[in-house]
Amino acid sequence: MIRFHNRVKAVFEARNDQEFQAKRDFETYLRFNQMIERYANKQPKILDIGCGMRLPFLMQFTQDGYDITGTEVVATGPRFSLNKYFYSLKHGNFFNIIENLAWDSLLCGRYHKELSKIRGKKIGNSEIRKSKLLLHPPDAINLPNNCVDVIITNSVFEHVKDTMALLIEMNRLLKPNGIVYSQIHLFPSLSGGHNEWAWPQKIKPSNTPPWGHVRVDCDYSPPSGIFLNRLRQQDFIKMFEEIFKIISIENIDREGKNLLTPKILEKIPSYYSKDDLLNRNVAVLMRKPSS
């Protein structure tokens, strides 16, 4: 019950963070767009797996004229869309209903306003309604083989229980020579526990020890409703290499260097390297072989 309360509290507190969030989403979109423009075919069909509640890339790619489909395992969609609430009821996900109500009532309008300001033109529900959005069970995406040129994911793989199953499904959906661009929020990082350290550049919590989610002297449970597979960057890369050809690996955002003291390192298992603990995100660009 405490974990549930903390999660709901975090949604309400996020109301004041929409300018920050919109700025980050715009910067991430530019990076994704640049990779697609450089490595994909012209006028590619894009699949955004795990498009999220904010739908940042679905909106922006749609506004910029791309053919994009978004997929999610939990209910999402336009603001106050009845379909997403019925979907949550059908699957018994009552927490998702509360999250969507909080998002639609308190956060969504401000987020759209801030993203519109950054992009220099209005963006929001109209782009979501123009786009294609597929809600699906976690074990399969109901789309035909070899149907897309590009697959993107952002902060998805760290939440996947069966990573190899998702990679096999992505390989099925992707056309030969198609590309995958995935950005992963790494679990061993300072913010990887998805707790009060979510944005250490903004706030440094006093009640939660840094890296408490990987320290042997701290008790840790993920926030209510969030699954974390606890994989390291090298674990992901090893699995990616079994399915795709890796083009590039880029670490984005290092955090917590001034906090990682020798005393804290003593409390962290040795199989986590300093890079594991300091790198927030990794972005991996991959290509499906032609045959």
C-alpha positions in Angstrom: 0.0 0.0 0.0 2.9 2.4 0.8 4.5 1.7 -2.6 1.2 2.3 -4.3 0.8 5.6 -2.4 4.3 6.7 -3.3 3.7 5.9 -7.0 0.5 8.0 -7.1 2.3 10.8 -5.2 5.0 10.8 -7.8 2.5 11.3 -10.6 1.0 14.3 -8.8 4.4 15.8 -8.1 5.4 15.5 -11.7 3.0 18.2 -12.6 5.8 20.8 -12.1 8.3 18.8 -14.2 6.5 18.9 -17.6 8.8 21.6 -19.0 11.8 19.5 -18.1 10.2 16.3 -19.4 9.2 17.9 -22.7 12.7 19.3 -23.2 14.2 15.8 -22.7 11.6 14.2 -25.0 12.3 16.7 -27.7 16.1 16.1 -27.4 15.6 12.4 -27.5 13.3 12.7 -30.5 16.0 14.7 -32.4 18.5 11.9 -31.8 16.1 9.2 -32.9 15.2 11.3 -36.0 18.8 11.8 -36.9 19.6 8.1 -36.8 16.5 7.3 -38.9 17.4 9.9 -41.5 21.0 8.6 -41.7 20.5 4.8 -41.7 16.9 4.0 -42.8 15.2 4.0 -46.2 13.4 7.2 -47.3 9.8 7.4 -46.1 10.3 4.5 -43.7 7.5 2.7 -41.8 8.3 3.1 -38.1 7.2 1.0 -35.2 7.5 2.6 -31.7 7.3 -0.4 -29.2 6.4 0.7 -25.7 5.3 4.2 -26.8 4.3 5.1 -23.2 1.6 7.4 -21.6 3.0 10.7 -22.9 3.4 9.3 -26.5 6.2 11.8 -27.2 7.6 10.1 -30.3 4.3 9.1 -31.8 3.2 12.7 -31.7 6.4 14.2 -33.0 7.0 11.7 -35.8 3.4 12.0 -36.9 3.6 15.8 -36.9 6.7 15.7 -39.0 5.0 13.5 -41.6 6.3 10.0 -40.8 4.3 6.8 -41.1 4.5 5.5 -37.5 2.6 3.0 -35.4 2.9 2.9 -31.6 2.4 -0.2 -29.5 1.8 -0.6 -25.7 0.9 -3.4 -23.3 -1.0 -1.0 -21.0 -3.7 1.5 -21.9 -2.7 4.7 -23.5 -4.1 7.1 -26.0 -5.6 10.6 -26.5 -6.5 12.6 -23.5 -9.7 11.4 -21.8 -10.1 8.7 -24.4 -12.8 6.2 -23.2 -11.1 3.4 -25.1 -8.0 3.4 -22.8 -10.2 3.3 -19.7 -12.3 0.4 -21.1 -9.1 -1.4 -22.0 -7.8 -1.1 -18.4 -11.1 -2.3 -17.0 -11.2 -5.3 -19.4 -7.7 -6.4 -18.2 -8.3 -5.6 -14.5 -5.5 -3.0 -14.4 -7.1 -0.5 -12.0 -3.7 1.2 -11.2 -3.5 2.1 -14.9 -6.9 3.7 -14.7 -5.7 5.9 -11.8 -2.5 6.8 -13.6 -4.4 7.8 -16.8 -6.8 9.9 -14.7 -4.0 11.7 -13.0 -2.2 12.2 -16.4 -5.3 13.4 -18.2 -6.5 15.7 -15.5 -3.2 17.2 -14.2 -0.3 16.6 -16.5 -1.2 16.1 -20.1 -2.3 19.6 -20.9 0.8 21.2 -19.5 3.1 18.6 -21.2 1.5 19.3 -24.6 1.8 23.1 -24.0 5.5 22.8 -23.1 6.3 20.5 -26.0 4.4 22.8 -28.4 6.5 25.8 -27.1 9.7 23.9 -27.7 8.7 22.7 -31.2 7.3 26.1 -32.2 3.9 24.7 -33.2 0.9 23.2 -31.4 1.1 19.5 -30.8 -1.1 17.2 -28.8 -4.3 15.2 -29.1 -4.8 15.9 -32.9 -1.4 14.1 -33.6 -2.3 11.2 -31.4 -5.7 10.7 -33.2 -4.0 10.9 -36.6 -1.4 8.2 -35.6 -1.9 4.5 -35.4 -1.9 3.0 -31.9 -2.0 -0.7 -31.1 -2.7 -2.0 -27.6 -1.6 -5.6 -27.3 -0.7 -8.4 -24.8 2.9 -8.6 -23.8 3.6 -11.9 -25.6 2.8 -10.9 -29.2 2.3 -7.8 -31.4 -0.5 -8.3 -33.9 1.2 -7.2 -37.0 2.4 -9.1 -40.1 6.0 -10.3 -40.8 8.5 -7.9 -42.4 6.1 -5.0 -42.1 8.3 -2.1 -40.9 11.6 -0.5 -41.8 12.5 0.9 -38.4 11.8 -0.1 -34.8 12.4 2.3 -32.0 12.2 1.8 -28.2 12.9 4.2 -25.4 13.2 3.1 -21.8 11.5 -0.2 -22.6 14.0 -3.1 -22.5 14.8 -2.6 -18.8 11.1 -3.5 -18.1 10.9 -6.6 -20.3 10.7 -10.0 -18.5 11.7 -12.1 -21.6 14.2 -9.9 -23.5 15.0 -12.6 -26.1 11.3 -13.2 -26.9 10.9 -9.5 -27.6 14.0 -9.5 -29.9 12.7 -12.4 -31.8 9.4 -10.6 -32.2 11.2 -7.5 -33.4 13.2 -9.5 -35.9 9.9 -11.0 -37.3 8.3 -7.6 -37.7 11.4 -5.9 -39.3 12.1 -6.0 -43.0 15.5 -7.3 -44.1 18.1 -4.5 -43.7 15.7 -2.7 -41.4 17.1 -0.9 -38.4 16.4 -0.9 -34.6 17.3 2.1 -32.4 16.9 1.4 -28.7 17.6 3.6 -25.8 17.8 1.8 -22.4 17.7 3.2 -18.9 20.3 1.1 -17.2 19.4 -0.5 -13.9 22.8 -0.1 -12.1 22.8 3.6 -12.7 22.0 6.1 -9.9 18.5 6.6 -11.3 18.0 3.0 -12.5 16.0 1.9 -9.4 13.1 4.2 -10.6 12.9 5.6 -7.0 13.4 9.1 -5.6 16.7 9.4 -7.5 14.9 9.5 -10.9 16.4 12.9 -11.8 19.6 13.4 -9.6 20.5 16.6 -11.6 17.3 18.1 -10.3 17.0 16.8 -6.7 19.1 14.8 -4.3 16.8 12.9 -1.9 17.8 12.9 1.8 15.9 9.7 2.8 17.0 7.3 0.1 20.7 6.3 -0.1 22.3 6.7 -3.6 22.5 3.4 -5.4 20.4 1.9 -2.7 18.8 -0.5 -5.3 22.2 -2.3 -5.9 23.8 -1.9 -2.4 24.1 -4.9 -0.1 23.3 -2.8 2.9 20.0 -1.5 1.6 16.6 -3.1 1.2 15.0 -2.3 -2.2 11.8 -3.1 -4.0 10.8 -1.5 -7.3 7.9 1.0 -7.2 4.4 -0.5 -7.4 3.4 -1.5 -10.9 7.0 -1.4 -12.3 9.0 -4.5 -13.3 12.7 -4.1 -13.7 14.8 -7.0 -15.1 18.1 -5.6 -13.5 20.2 -6.4 -16.5 23.5 -4.6 -17.2 24.5 -3.0 -20.5 26.7 -5.9 -21.4 23.8 -8.3 -20.8 21.7 -6.5 -23.3 24.5 -6.2 -25.9 25.2 -9.9 -25.7 21.5 -10.8 -26.5 21.2 -8.1 -29.2 24.2 -9.6 -31.0 22.5 -12.9 -31.2 19.7 -11.4 -33.4 21.0 -8.2 -35.0 24.2 -6.7 -36.4 25.2 -3.8 -34.1 26.1 -0.6 -35.8 26.9 1.6 -32.8 26.7 1.8 -29.0 26.5 5.2 -27.3 26.3 6.0 -23.7 24.1 9.0 -23.0 24.0 10.9 -19.7 26.5 10.1 -17.0 25.3 10.9 -13.5 26.5 10.7 -9.9 30.3 10.8 -10.3 30.6 13.1 -7.3 28.5 10.8 -5.2 30.2 7.6 -5.9 32.6 7.5 -2.9 34.9 4.6 -2.0 32.6 3.9 1.0 29.6 3.5 -1.2 31.6 1.3 -3.7 32.4 -1.1 -0.8 28.7 -1.7 -0.5 28.1 -2.5 -4.2 28.8 -6.0 -5.6 32.0 -6.1 -7.7 30.3 -7.3 -10.8 29.0 -3.8 -11.3 31.8 -1.7 -12.9 32.1 2.1 -12.4 30.7 2.6 -15.9 27.7 0.4 -15.0 27.0 2.7 -12.0 27.6 6.1 -13.8 26.0 5.6 -17.2 22.3 6.4 -17.1 21.4 5.4 -20.7 22.8 3.4 -23.6 21.6 3.9 -27.1 22.1 0.9 -29.5 21.7 1.1 -33.2 21.2 -2.3 -34.9 20.4 -3.7 -38.4 18.6 -6.8 -39.4 20.7 -8.9 -41.8 19.4 -9.1 -45.4 19.1 -12.9 -45.2 
